[in-house]
């Protein structure tokens, strides 16, 4: 019965091996669920958050997965709106990864609010003066868009596709997907931007505060820019990991090269903009508030000046130079190193804009605020990772995620007999 559900013309591991790995990853998932239930039933005293760290590890993880899930909206924009037809062979996986990232973000928020049954207050009693209200609306709407984009993949399952209604529904949904891709790009622009704009409007937090255009601080645009740059890099990285685990070539190299080239130029221009933003903040904005540049960096190992070098130089300049050069992209080692560094850079940027903002003392009698998450926070942060792995395993096994897989497998087999 299981083999009848697997896409035609491809091979999968035995059902027993598949279930074994589901159980192993499911055990990690269960650990996270236990921690989540503790937070829901006993309250946020299960965390190490305090008066200094009202936003902590959860919000960092939330912002990080939203940034990395940006590969879905940007790849969709390139494929359906701009017309990069080659990306049709990776768009399914980008949508799946985006679906995982955004559902994970909503799950993290459900844990963070402490009382998820009151989550509807965000919409019914909306604070129209808060950027986070706009983020909540756009996140929810874009998750609905990703769900709509993911549904045709489910309907293309071998057995489901045999039902004429589902077959026609899937075909018609593919025909209007450009509308959802454009809608998703519009929604993503605003919620990615507002996530960056939220810390930047905090006058009392000079490490994060930025100037900007009208009501939009520079970080509003930088967050969207970095998501469009690093999201596709995350898609490439996860695709490479999937190929290594399955020991199969799933996407042709020309598709990876095209996406890497576009991501490289996005990352390069973002890095230049980030350098300009940092320079202006360090020389103009911060001094105007009475702070020197080194006031924002501590001698402790967690928040030293190295973190700025890591974010901008190691995870910005270096990977962008690799990705914009043909030689760099042709080297498998350099390509994967570059996308890995880009992904790390997005995570470091969100870490800085969430945790370092809270750590920096702003009053003369204050010292640096240190924080280490509780095991419940760590477990609930790992929970979406386990959930994502399980959904990828199920989707890869039963859905036609990679359109080129059968063709590449046939070419591989043909080359063996030549």
C-alpha positions in Angstrom: 0.0 0.0 0.0 2.8 2.4 0.9 4.5 1.9 -2.5 1.3 2.9 -4.3 1.5 6.3 -2.6 5.1 7.0 -3.7 5.4 9.2 -6.9 5.8 7.1 -10.0 9.2 6.4 -11.4 11.2 7.2 -8.3 12.7 5.0 -5.5 12.4 5.4 -1.7 13.8 3.6 1.2 11.9 0.8 2.9 8.8 1.6 4.9 10.4 0.2 8.0 13.5 2.4 7.7 11.2 5.4 7.1 9.2 4.7 10.2 12.3 4.2 12.3 13.6 7.7 11.4 10.1 9.1 12.0 10.2 7.6 15.5 13.8 9.0 16.2 12.9 12.5 15.1 9.5 12.2 16.7 11.2 11.6 20.1 12.8 15.0 19.8 9.5 16.5 18.7 7.9 14.9 21.8 10.5 16.5 24.1 9.6 19.9 22.6 5.9 19.2 23.0 6.4 18.4 26.7 8.2 21.7 27.2 5.5 23.6 25.3 2.8 22.1 27.5 4.7 23.1 30.6 4.8 26.7 29.3 1.1 26.6 28.6 -0.1 25.0 31.8 2.4 26.4 34.3 3.1 29.8 32.6 6.1 31.7 31.4 7.9 31.1 34.7 9.2 28.0 33.0 11.5 30.3 31.1 14.5 32.4 32.2 13.0 35.6 30.7 13.0 38.5 33.1 12.5 42.3 33.3 15.5 42.9 31.0 14.7 40.1 28.6 11.0 40.3 27.8 12.0 39.2 24.2 14.4 36.3 24.3 15.4 33.1 22.6 11.9 32.4 21.2 11.7 35.7 19.5 15.2 35.3 18.1 14.2 31.9 16.7 10.9 33.4 15.4 12.7 36.2 13.5 15.4 33.8 12.2 12.9 31.2 10.7 10.9 34.0 9.2 14.0 35.4 7.5 15.1 31.9 6.3 11.5 31.2 5.1 11.9 34.3 2.8 13.1 31.9 0.1 9.5 31.0 -0.6 8.3 34.5 -1.3 11.4 35.6 -3.2 11.7 32.4 -5.3 7.9 32.6 -6.0 8.4 36.2 -7.1 11.2 35.2 -9.4 9.4 32.2 -10.9 5.8 33.5 -11.4 6.1 37.3 -11.6 9.6 38.0 -13.1 9.5 34.8 -15.2 12.6 32.9 -14.3 11.2 29.6 -15.6 14.2 27.5 -14.6 13.1 27.9 -11.0 10.0 25.8 -11.5 12.2 22.9 -10.6 12.9 24.1 -7.1 9.9 26.3 -6.3 8.0 23.3 -4.8 10.7 22.8 -2.2 11.0 26.5 -1.6 7.3 26.6 -0.8 7.6 23.5 1.5 10.5 25.1 3.4 8.6 28.4 3.6 5.5 26.6 4.9 7.6 24.9 7.6 9.3 28.2 8.6 6.1 30.2 8.8 4.1 27.6 10.6 7.0 27.2 13.0 7.0 31.0 13.5 3.3 31.0 14.4 3.8 28.0 16.7 6.6 29.9 18.5 4.3 32.9 18.9 1.6 30.7 20.3 4.0 29.5 23.0 5.4 33.0 23.6 2.0 34.6 24.4 1.6 32.2 27.2 -2.2 31.8 26.7 -2.7 30.7 23.1 -6.5 30.5 23.6 -6.4 34.3 23.7 -4.4 34.6 20.5 -7.5 35.8 18.7 -7.2 39.0 20.8 -4.5 40.1 18.3 -7.1 40.4 15.6 -10.2 41.3 17.5 -8.6 43.9 19.8 -5.9 45.0 17.4 -3.5 47.8 18.5 -3.5 49.8 15.3 -0.5 51.8 16.5 1.8 48.7 16.8 4.0 47.4 14.1 3.5 43.9 15.7 -0.2 44.1 14.9 0.7 44.5 11.2 3.2 41.6 11.6 0.6 39.3 13.1 -1.9 40.1 10.3 0.7 39.7 7.5 2.2 36.5 9.0 -1.2 34.9 9.3 -2.2 35.9 5.8 1.0 34.8 4.2 0.8 31.5 6.0 -2.6 31.1 4.4 -1.0 31.9 1.0 1.7 29.3 1.6 -0.9 26.7 2.6 -2.7 27.4 -0.7 0.5 27.0 -2.6 1.3 23.7 -0.7 -2.2 22.2 -1.3 -1.6 21.4 -5.1 1.5 19.4 -4.1 -0.7 17.3 -1.8 -3.3 16.9 -4.5 -0.6 15.6 -6.9 0.0 12.6 -4.7 -0.3 9.5 -6.9 -3.5 8.2 -5.4 -5.2 11.5 -4.7 -4.5 12.6 -8.3 -6.6 9.7 -9.6 -9.7 11.4 -8.3 -10.9 13.7 -11.2 -12.1 16.5 -8.9 -8.7 16.8 -7.1 -6.8 16.4 -10.4 -8.7 19.3 -11.9 -8.5 21.4 -8.7 -4.7 21.0 -8.6 -4.4 21.9 -12.3 -6.5 25.0 -11.9 -4.7 26.1 -8.7 -1.4 25.9 -10.6 -2.9 28.2 -13.3 -3.6 31.0 -10.9 -0.5 30.6 -8.7 0.9 33.9 -10.0 -1.7 35.7 -8.0 -0.7 34.0 -4.8 3.0 34.5 -5.5 2.4 38.3 -6.0 0.2 38.5 -2.9 2.8 36.6 -0.9 5.6 38.9 -2.0 3.5 41.9 -1.0 2.6 40.5 2.4 6.2 39.4 3.0 7.6 42.8 2.2 5.6 44.4 5.0 5.9 41.8 7.8 9.7 41.3 7.2 10.1 45.1 7.2 8.0 45.6 10.3 10.0 43.0 12.2 13.1 45.1 11.5 11.3 48.4 12.2 10.1 47.3 15.6 13.4 47.5 17.5 14.5 50.5 15.4 11.8 52.8 16.7 12.8 52.2 20.3 14.2 55.6 21.4 15.2 54.1 24.7 17.3 51.4 23.1 20.1 53.4 21.2 21.8 50.2 20.0 18.7 49.4 17.9 17.4 52.9 17.2 17.7 54.0 13.6 16.7 57.0 11.5 15.0 56.4 8.2 12.5 57.6 5.5 9.3 59.2 7.0 8.0 56.6 9.5 10.2 53.7 8.2 13.6 53.3 9.8 16.4 51.9 7.7 16.1 48.4 9.3 12.6 48.1 7.9 14.1 47.8 4.4 17.2 45.9 5.6 15.2 43.1 7.1 13.2 42.5 3.9 16.4 42.8 1.9 18.3 40.2 4.0 15.3 37.8 3.9 15.3 38.0 0.1 19.0 37.4 0.0 19.4 34.7 2.7 16.1 32.9 2.2 17.1 31.4 -1.2 20.5 30.5 0.3 18.6 28.5 2.9 16.6 26.7 0.2 19.9 25.8 -1.6 21.4 24.6 1.7 18.4 22.4 2.6 18.3 21.0 -1.0 22.0 20.1 -0.8 21.4 18.4 2.6 18.5 16.5 1.2 20.6 15.3 -1.8 23.3 14.1 0.5 21.0 12.2 2.8 19.1 10.6 -0.1 22.2 10.1 -2.2 20.4 11.4 -5.2 20.7 14.5 -7.5 17.3 16.1 -7.1 17.7 19.5 -8.9 19.9 20.2 -11.9 23.0 22.3 -11.3 21.9 25.1 -13.6 18.9 25.8 -11.4 21.0 26.0 -8.3 23.5 28.2 -10.1 20.8 30.7 -11.2 19.3 30.9 -7.7 22.7 31.2 -6.1 23.7 34.0 -8.5 20.6 36.0 -7.8 20.9 35.4 -4.0 24.6 36.5 -4.3 23.8 39.8 -5.8 21.0 40.4 -3.3 23.4 39.6 -0.5 26.2 41.8 -2.0 23.9 44.8 -2.3 22.4 44.1 1.2 25.9 43.9 2.7 26.8 47.3 1.2 23.6 48.8 2.6 24.2 47.2 6.0 27.8 48.7 6.1 26.4 52.2 5.3 23.7 51.8 7.9 26.2 50.7 10.5 28.6 53.5 9.7 25.9 56.1 9.9 24.6 54.7 13.1 28.0 54.6 14.7 29.1 58.1 13.6 25.9 60.0 13.7 22.8 58.4 15.3 24.5 56.9 18.4 26.7 59.9 19.3 23.6 62.1 19.1 22.2 60.0 21.9 25.4 60.4 24.0 26.9 57.0 23.2 30.2 56.0 21.7 30.5 53.0 19.4 32.3 50.8 22.0 29.6 51.4 24.6 27.5 48.9 22.7 30.1 46.1 22.9 31.3 44.3 26.0 34.4 42.5 27.1 32.4 39.4 27.7 32.7 36.8 25.0 29.0 36.9 24.0 28.7 40.5 23.0 32.2 41.5 21.9 33.1 43.4 18.7 33.7 40.1 17.0 30.0 39.7 16.5 29.9 42.7 14.2 32.8 41.3 12.2 31.1 37.9 12.0 27.9 39.4 10.7 29.2 41.8 8.1 32.5 40.5 7.0 32.5 36.7 7.5 28.8 36.2 6.8 28.2 39.1 4.4 31.2 40.2 2.4 32.8 36.7 2.0 29.7 34.7 0.9 28.5 37.5 -1.4 31.9 37.6 -3.2 31.8 33.8 -3.7 28.2 33.8 -5.0 28.5 36.6 -7.5 31.5 35.0 -9.1 31.1 32.2 -11.6 34.2 30.4 -10.3 32.9 30.5 -6.7 29.5 29.1 -7.7 31.1 26.3 -9.7 33.0 25.0 -6.7 30.7 22.8 -4.7 32.7 23.4 -1.5 32.7 27.2 -1.9 29.0 27.3 -2.9 27.8 25.4 0.1 30.2 27.3 2.4 28.8 30.6 1.0 25.1 29.7 1.5 25.9 28.3 5.0 27.6 31.6 5.9 24.7 33.6 4.5 22.2 31.6 6.6 24.4 32.1 9.7 24.6 35.8 8.9 20.8 36.2 8.9 20.6 34.3 12.2 23.3 36.5 13.8 21.6 39.6 12.6 18.3 38.6 14.3 20.2 37.5 17.4 21.8 40.9 17.6 18.6 42.8 17.0 16.7 40.8 19.7 19.2 39.8 22.4 22.0 42.4 22.2 19.5 45.2 22.2 18.3 44.0 25.6 21.8 43.3 27.0 23.3 46.8 26.4 23.0 49.0 29.5 21.3 52.3 28.8 21.6 54.0 32.2 24.8 55.0 34.0 24.1 52.7 37.0 23.3 49.7 34.9 25.7 46.9 33.9 25.4 44.4 31.0 22.4 42.1 31.3 23.2 38.5 30.8 20.8 35.7 29.9 20.8 32.0 29.3 17.6 30.2 28.2 15.9 27.4 30.3 15.7 23.9 28.9 12.1 24.5 28.2 13.1 27.4 25.9 15.7 25.3 24.2 13.3 22.4 23.7 10.6 24.5 22.3 13.1 26.1 19.9 14.2 22.7 18.7 10.6 21.6 18.4 10.0 23.3 15.0 13.2 21.8 13.7 12.0 18.3 14.4 8.6 19.1 13.0 10.2 20.5 9.8 12.3 17.4 9.3 9.3 15.1 9.7 7.2 17.2 7.2 10.1 17.1 4.7 10.5 13.3 5.1 6.7 12.8 4.5 6.5 15.3 1.6 9.6 13.8 -0.1 8.3 10.3 0.2 4.8 10.8 -1.0 4.6 14.1 -3.0 6.3 15.1 -6.3 8.4 17.8 -4.7 11.3 17.5 -7.2 10.1 17.5 -10.9 13.5 16.6 -12.2 14.1 13.7 -9.9 12.9 10.9 -12.2 14.8 12.4 -15.2 18.0 12.8 -13.3 17.7 9.2 -11.9 17.2 7.8 -15.4 20.3 9.7 -16.7 22.3 8.4 -13.8 21.3 4.8 -14.5 21.9 5.2 -18.2 25.5 6.5 -17.5 26.2 3.4 -15.4 25.5 1.1 -18.3 27.4 3.1 -20.9 
